[in-house]
Amino acid sequence: MLRDIQVLIDEEPTNKIRIDAALQLSKKWEKVHIIGVHALKTPEVIFYGTPYDVMGYFPQEIIELKRAEADNQAKRLKNNFEDLFSLHSKTCEWRQQEGRVNDILSFNARFTDLTIISQPSDNLVNEREFSDSLIMEHGLSILAVPEEKIPDNMTDNILIAWNGSPESARAVKNALPLLEVSQKVVLLSVGKLERNAISAKEMQEHLLRHDINCIQRHEEGSSPENTILSVAHNENIGLIIAGAWGHSRIREIVFGGVTKRLFTNQKIPVFLSH
């Protein structure tokens, strides 16, 4: 079961969807603790990494004003966050820190079970770099939710995008708490598995030993990502579980191809780990 979930809190329109996801999951188990993590956007953070001392061009009063604005924003977000989870009788905790968002999330993920972020837009390089770093460099278990809405019950119907790799096996293990509260699990493989891959049958038997009944399904297709999303749509899937892997280890970086398409699909929440 999940005991603590951290969720990124900011003033973006996608903030509400992330909070909705955290609240929905918190109702699956008793005593789930929600940690709201906010990165303070101080002038030092905004201008981090600039080639020149940009801060030196601004009067001190302007810098202090921007710091005060960041503090006021954090206070407003904190009050809204605490009021909402108190209304639903859920324990919560607020953590704010000055710095880069991925560094702050990565630090807090060391002692939390799951991190909730928004799915990046495929055409925004900064968002892709942010999410790539969280998963590939820091090895976090991530729940990436669409920007506009989530299913009423994400864990009712779950699809496992299975390719037999160590990454997909690790994703399934990390997602066991979610699988254990599901009603239907589809274990989907597309095309031919790589040599020495773990078979879908072996993973199905592993899940059965955890009292998780799953339907094993195999499809052919030149585009695994499109096949996965098509099956997910037809099976009324509320959550996709996948390892951070690429269609070809030689032709693509690890976080590419299939994973990229799933992670930016903007329709179905995706659980990823590496």
ROVOPA-800493 format. One record per residue (C-alpha): residue number from 1; chain; x, y, z. Coordinates in steps of 0.2 Angstrom, whole numbers, padded with zeros to 4 digits. Each point is the difference from the previous one (the first is absolute). Layout:
<recs>
+-----+--------+-------+-------+-------+
! num ! cadena !    c1 !    c2 !    c3 !
+-----+--------+-------+-------+-------+
! NUM !      A !     X !     Y !     Z !
...
+-----+--------+-------+-------+-------+
</recs>
This chain:
<recs>
+-----+--------+-------+-------+-------+
! num ! cadena !    c1 !    c2 !    c3 !
+-----+--------+-------+-------+-------+
!   1 !      A !  0000 !  0000 !  0000 !
!   2 !      A !  0005 !  0018 ! -0002 !
!   3 !      A !  0004 !  0010 !  0016 !
!   4 !      A !  0006 !  0016 ! -0006 !
!   5 !      A ! -0002 !  0009 ! -0017 !
!   6 !      A !  0008 !  0016 ! -0005 !
!   7 !      A ! -0008 !  0012 ! -0012 !
!   8 !      A !  0007 !  0014 ! -0009 !
!   9 !      A ! -0009 !  0016 !  0004 !
!  10 !      A !  0001 !  0016 ! -0010 !
!  11 !      A ! -0011 !  0013 ! -0008 !
!  12 !      A ! -0002 ! -0008 ! -0017 !
!  13 !      A ! -0017 ! -0005 ! -0006 !
!  14 !      A !  0006 ! -0018 !  0001 !
!  15 !      A !  0002 !  0001 !  0019 !
!  16 !      A ! -0018 ! -0004 !  0003 !
!  17 !      A !  0001 ! -0017 ! -0010 !
!  18 !      A !  0015 ! -0005 !  0010 !
!  19 !      A ! -0009 !  0004 !  0017 !
!  20 !      A ! -0015 ! -0010 ! -0006 !
!  21 !      A !  0011 ! -0015 ! -0004 !
!  22 !      A !  0008 !  0001 !  0017 !
!  23 !      A ! -0017 !  0001 !  0008 !
!  24 !      A ! -0007 ! -0014 ! -0010 !
!  25 !      A !  0014 ! -0012 !  0004 !
!  26 !      A !  0000 !  0005 !  0019 !
!  27 !      A ! -0017 ! -0007 !  0001 !
!  28 !      A !  0006 ! -0018 ! -0005 !
!  29 !      A !  0009 ! -0003 !  0016 !
!  30 !      A ! -0001 !  0006 !  0018 !
!  31 !      A !  0012 !  0012 !  0008 !
!  32 !      A !  0007 !  0006 ! -0017 !
!  33 !      A !  0011 !  0016 !  0003 !
!  34 !      A !  0000 !  0013 ! -0013 !
!  35 !      A !  0016 !  0011 ! -0002 !
!  36 !      A ! -0002 !  0016 ! -0010 !
!  37 !      A !  0016 !  0005 ! -0007 !
!  38 !      A !  0003 !  0018 ! -0007 !
!  39 !      A !  0015 !  0008 ! -0007 !
!  40 !      A !  0002 !  0018 !  0004 !
!  41 !      A !  0003 !  0011 ! -0016 !
!  42 !      A !  0012 !  0012 !  0008 !
!  43 !      A !  0010 !  0011 ! -0012 !
!  44 !      A !  0015 ! -0011 !  0004 !
!  45 !      A ! -0009 ! -0015 ! -0006 !
!  46 !      A ! -0007 !  0009 ! -0016 !
!  47 !      A !  0017 !  0006 ! -0005 !
!  48 !      A !  0009 ! -0016 !  0005 !
!  49 !      A !  0013 ! -0005 ! -0013 !
!  50 !      A !  0000 !  0017 ! -0010 !
!  51 !      A !  0017 !  0003 ! -0007 !
!  52 !      A !  0002 !  0017 !  0007 !
!  53 !      A ! -0004 !  0007 !  0018 !
!  54 !      A ! -0018 !  0006 ! -0006 !
!  55 !      A ! -0005 !  0003 !  0018 !
!  56 !      A !  0012 !  0014 !  0001 !
!  57 !      A ! -0010 !  0010 ! -0012 !
!  58 !      A ! -0015 !  0001 !  0011 !
!  59 !      A ! -0002 !  0012 !  0014 !
!  60 !      A ! -0001 ! -0009 !  0017 !
!  61 !      A ! -0018 !  0006 !  0003 !
!  62 !      A ! -0006 ! -0009 ! -0015 !
!  63 !      A !  0009 ! -0016 !  0005 !
!  64 !      A ! -0008 !  0001 !  0017 !
!  65 !      A ! -0017 !  0004 ! -0008 !
!  66 !      A !  0002 ! -0016 ! -0010 !
!  67 !      A !  0005 ! -0010 !  0015 !
!  68 !      A ! -0016 !  0006 !  0009 !
!  69 !      A ! -0011 ! -0005 ! -0014 !
!  70 !      A !  0007 ! -0017 !  0000 !
!  71 !      A ! -0003 ! -0002 !  0018 !
!  72 !      A ! -0018 !  0007 ! -0001 !
!  73 !      A ! -0003 ! -0012 ! -0015 !
!  74 !      A !  0006 ! -0015 !  0011 !
!  75 !      A ! -0011 !  0005 !  0015 !
!  76 !      A ! -0015 !  0001 ! -0011 !
!  77 !      A !  0004 ! -0017 ! -0008 !
!  78 !      A !  0003 ! -0007 !  0017 !
!  79 !      A ! -0016 !  0006 !  0008 !
!  80 !      A ! -0010 ! -0007 ! -0015 !
!  81 !      A !  0009 ! -0017 !  0001 !
!  82 !      A ! -0002 ! -0002 !  0018 !
!  83 !      A ! -0019 !  0005 !  0000 !
!  84 !      A ! -0004 ! -0012 ! -0014 !
!  85 !      A !  0008 ! -0016 !  0008 !
!  86 !      A ! -0007 !  0005 !  0018 !
!  87 !      A ! -0017 !  0001 ! -0008 !
!  88 !      A !  0002 ! -0018 ! -0006 !
!  89 !      A !  0008 ! -0005 !  0017 !
!  90 !      A !  0016 ! -0004 ! -0007 !
!  91 !      A !  0017 !  0003 !  0008 !
!  92 !      A !  0011 !  0011 ! -0010 !
!  93 !      A !  0017 !  0009 !  0001 !
!  94 !      A !  0006 !  0016 ! -0009 !
!  95 !      A !  0018 !  0001 ! -0005 !
!  96 !      A !  0007 !  0015 ! -0009 !
!  97 !      A !  0018 !  0003 ! -0005 !
!  98 !      A !  0010 !  0012 ! -0011 !
!  99 !      A !  0008 ! -0009 ! -0015 !
! 100 !      A ! -0003 ! -0010 ! -0016 !
! 101 !      A ! -0016 ! -0010 !  0000 !
! 102 !      A !  0007 ! -0016 ! -0005 !
! 103 !      A !  0014 !  0001 !  0013 !
! 104 !      A ! -0013 !  0003 !  0014 !
! 105 !      A ! -0012 ! -0014 ! -0006 !
! 106 !      A !  0014 ! -0012 ! -0002 !
! 107 !      A !  0006 !  0003 !  0018 !
! 108 !      A ! -0017 ! -0002 !  0007 !
! 109 !      A ! -0003 ! -0016 ! -0010 !
! 110 !      A !  0013 ! -0009 !  0010 !
! 111 !      A ! -0012 ! -0002 !  0014 !
! 112 !      A ! -0017 !  0000 ! -0009 !
! 113 !      A ! -0009 ! -0014 ! -0010 !
! 114 !      A ! -0006 !  0010 ! -0015 !
! 115 !      A !  0003 !  0016 ! -0009 !
! 116 !      A ! -0014 !  0009 ! -0010 !
! 117 !      A !  0004 !  0012 ! -0014 !
! 118 !      A ! -0009 !  0005 ! -0016 !
! 119 !      A !  0003 ! -0008 ! -0016 !
! 120 !      A !  0012 !  0012 ! -0011 !
! 121 !      A ! -0005 !  0007 ! -0016 !
! 122 !      A !  0010 ! -0009 ! -0014 !
! 123 !      A !  0005 !  0016 ! -0008 !
! 124 !      A !  0007 !  0009 !  0016 !
! 125 !      A !  0018 ! -0004 !  0002 !
! 126 !      A !  0001 !  0006 !  0018 !
! 127 !      A ! -0014 ! -0011 !  0006 !
! 128 !      A !  0008 ! -0015 ! -0009 !
! 129 !      A !  0017 !  0004 !  0008 !
! 130 !      A ! -0009 !  0001 !  0017 !
! 131 !      A ! -0009 ! -0016 ! -0001 !
! 132 !      A !  0014 ! -0009 ! -0008 !
! 133 !      A !  0012 !  0005 !  0014 !
! 134 !      A ! -0012 ! -0006 !  0014 !
! 135 !      A ! -0002 ! -0017 ! -0007 !
! 136 !      A !  0016 ! -0004 ! -0009 !
! 137 !      A !  0013 !  0008 !  0011 !
! 138 !      A ! -0009 ! -0002 !  0017 !
! 139 !      A ! -0009 ! -0016 ! -0003 !
! 140 !      A ! -0017 !  0006 !  0008 !
! 141 !      A ! -0017 ! -0008 ! -0001 !
! 142 !      A ! -0010 !  0013 ! -0009 !
! 143 !      A ! -0019 !  0001 ! -0003 !
! 144 !      A ! -0002 !  0012 ! -0015 !
! 145 !      A ! -0017 !  0007 ! -0002 !
! 146 !      A ! -0008 !  0008 ! -0015 !
! 147 !      A ! -0002 !  0019 !  0001 !
! 148 !      A ! -0019 !  0001 ! -0001 !
! 149 !      A ! -0008 ! -0014 !  0009 !
! 150 !      A !  0002 ! -0018 !  0007 !
! 151 !      A ! -0011 ! -0015 !  0000 !
! 152 !      A ! -0013 ! -0001 !  0014 !
! 153 !      A !  0009 ! -0015 !  0007 !
! 154 !      A !  0018 ! -0002 ! -0007 !
! 155 !      A !  0003 ! -0017 !  0008 !
! 156 !      A ! -0016 ! -0009 ! -0005 !
! 157 !      A !  0008 ! -0006 ! -0017 !
! 158 !      A !  0019 !  0000 ! -0002 !
! 159 !      A !  0010 ! -0004 ! -0015 !
! 160 !      A !  0018 ! -0006 !  0001 !
! 161 !      A !  0010 !  0004 ! -0015 !
! 162 !      A !  0012 ! -0016 !  0000 !
! 163 !      A !  0016 ! -0002 ! -0010 !
! 164 !      A !  0008 ! -0012 !  0012 !
! 165 !      A !  0014 !  0012 !  0004 !
! 166 !      A !  0008 !  0003 !  0018 !
! 167 !      A ! -0008 !  0017 ! -0001 !
! 168 !      A ! -0018 ! -0006 ! -0003 !
! 169 !      A !  0002 ! -0013 !  0014 !
! 170 !      A !  0006 !  0013 !  0012 !
! 171 !      A ! -0015 !  0011 ! -0005 !
! 172 !      A ! -0012 ! -0014 !  0004 !
! 173 !      A !  0008 ! -0004 !  0017 !
! 174 !      A !  0000 !  0019 !  0005 !
! 175 !      A ! -0018 !  0001 ! -0006 !
! 176 !      A ! -0006 ! -0015 !  0010 !
! 177 !      A ! -0010 !  0010 !  0013 !
! 178 !      A ! -0010 !  0007 ! -0015 !
! 179 !      A ! -0003 ! -0017 ! -0008 !
! 180 !      A ! -0006 ! -0007 !  0016 !
! 181 !      A ! -0015 !  0012 !  0001 !
! 182 !      A ! -0004 ! -0002 ! -0019 !
! 183 !      A ! -0016 ! -0009 ! -0007 !
! 184 !      A !  0008 ! -0005 ! -0016 !
! 185 !      A !  0018 ! -0001 ! -0006 !
! 186 !      A !  0005 ! -0002 ! -0018 !
! 187 !      A !  0018 ! -0007 ! -0003 !
! 188 !      A !  0004 !  0006 ! -0018 !
! 189 !      A !  0015 ! -0004 ! -0011 !
! 190 !      A !  0002 !  0006 ! -0017 !
! 191 !      A !  0011 ! -0008 ! -0013 !
! 192 !      A !  0014 ! -0012 !  0004 !
! 193 !      A !  0009 !  0002 !  0016 !
! 194 !      A !  0018 !  0002 !  0001 !
! 195 !      A !  0012 ! -0015 !  0003 !
! 196 !      A !  0001 ! -0005 !  0018 !
! 197 !      A ! -0015 !  0010 !  0004 !
! 198 !      A ! -0012 ! -0005 !  0014 !
! 199 !      A ! -0015 ! -0008 ! -0008 !
! 200 !      A ! -0018 !  0007 !  0003 !
! 201 !      A ! -0005 ! -0017 !  0007 !
! 202 !      A !  0014 !  0001 !  0014 !
! 203 !      A ! -0006 !  0018 !  0005 !
! 204 !      A ! -0018 ! -0006 !  0000 !
! 205 !      A !  0004 ! -0014 !  0012 !
! 206 !      A !  0010 !  0012 !  0011 !
! 207 !      A ! -0015 !  0011 !  0001 !
! 208 !      A ! -0012 ! -0015 !  0003 !
! 209 !      A !  0011 ! -0004 !  0016 !
! 210 !      A ! -0004 !  0018 !  0005 !
! 211 !      A ! -0019 ! -0004 ! -0002 !
! 212 !      A !  0000 !  0012 ! -0015 !
! 213 !      A ! -0010 ! -0008 ! -0015 !
! 214 !      A !  0005 !  0007 ! -0016 !
! 215 !      A ! -0004 ! -0004 ! -0018 !
! 216 !      A !  0015 ! -0004 ! -0011 !
! 217 !      A ! -0002 !  0008 ! -0018 !
! 218 !      A !  0012 !  0001 ! -0014 !
! 219 !      A ! -0002 !  0011 ! -0016 !
! 220 !      A !  0011 !  0003 ! -0015 !
! 221 !      A !  0003 !  0017 ! -0007 !
! 222 !      A !  0014 !  0011 ! -0007 !
! 223 !      A ! -0004 !  0013 !  0012 !
! 224 !      A !  0000 ! -0007 !  0018 !
! 225 !      A ! -0005 !  0017 !  0008 !
! 226 !      A ! -0015 !  0002 ! -0011 !
! 227 !      A ! -0005 ! -0018 !  0003 !
! 228 !      A !  0001 !  0002 !  0019 !
! 229 !      A ! -0010 !  0016 ! -0001 !
! 230 !      A ! -0013 ! -0008 ! -0011 !
! 231 !      A ! -0002 ! -0015 !  0011 !
! 232 !      A ! -0001 !  0011 !  0015 !
! 233 !      A ! -0014 !  0010 ! -0008 !
! 234 !      A ! -0010 ! -0015 ! -0004 !
! 235 !      A !  0002 ! -0008 !  0017 !
! 236 !      A ! -0005 !  0016 !  0009 !
! 237 !      A !  0017 !  0000 !  0009 !
! 238 !      A !  0002 !  0013 !  0013 !
! 239 !      A !  0019 ! -0002 !  0003 !
! 240 !      A !  0015 ! -0006 ! -0010 !
! 241 !      A !  0015 ! -0008 !  0008 !
! 242 !      A !  0016 !  0000 ! -0009 !
! 243 !      A !  0019 !  0000 !  0002 !
! 244 !      A !  0010 !  0014 ! -0007 !
! 245 !      A !  0007 ! -0009 ! -0016 !
! 246 !      A !  0002 !  0003 ! -0018 !
! 247 !      A ! -0005 ! -0010 ! -0015 !
! 248 !      A !  0018 ! -0003 ! -0005 !
! 249 !      A !  0015 !  0002 !  0012 !
! 250 !      A !  0011 !  0004 ! -0015 !
! 251 !      A ! -0010 !  0012 ! -0010 !
! 252 !      A ! -0008 !  0010 !  0014 !
! 253 !      A !  0005 !  0007 !  0017 !
! 254 !      A ! -0008 ! -0010 !  0014 !
! 255 !      A ! -0013 !  0013 !  0004 !
! 256 !      A ! -0007 !  0000 ! -0018 !
! 257 !      A ! -0012 ! -0008 ! -0012 !
! 258 !      A ! -0014 ! -0009 !  0009 !
! 259 !      A !  0003 !  0008 !  0017 !
! 260 !      A !  0000 !  0017 ! -0007 !
! 261 !      A ! -0016 ! -0003 ! -0009 !
! 262 !      A ! -0009 ! -0007 !  0015 !
! 263 !      A !  0007 !  0013 !  0012 !
! 264 !      A ! -0007 !  0014 ! -0011 !
! 265 !      A ! -0016 ! -0008 ! -0005 !
! 266 !      A ! -0011 !  0013 !  0010 !
! 267 !      A ! -0015 ! -0013 !  0001 !
! 268 !      A !  0005 ! -0013 !  0012 !
! 269 !      A !  0010 !  0001 !  0016 !
! 270 !      A !  0017 ! -0009 ! -0001 !
! 271 !      A !  0010 ! -0008 !  0014 !
! 272 !      A !  0019 ! -0001 ! -0005 !
! 273 !      A !  0016 ! -0005 !  0009 !
! 274 !      A !  0017 ! -0004 ! -0006 !
+-----+--------+-------+-------+-------+
</recs>
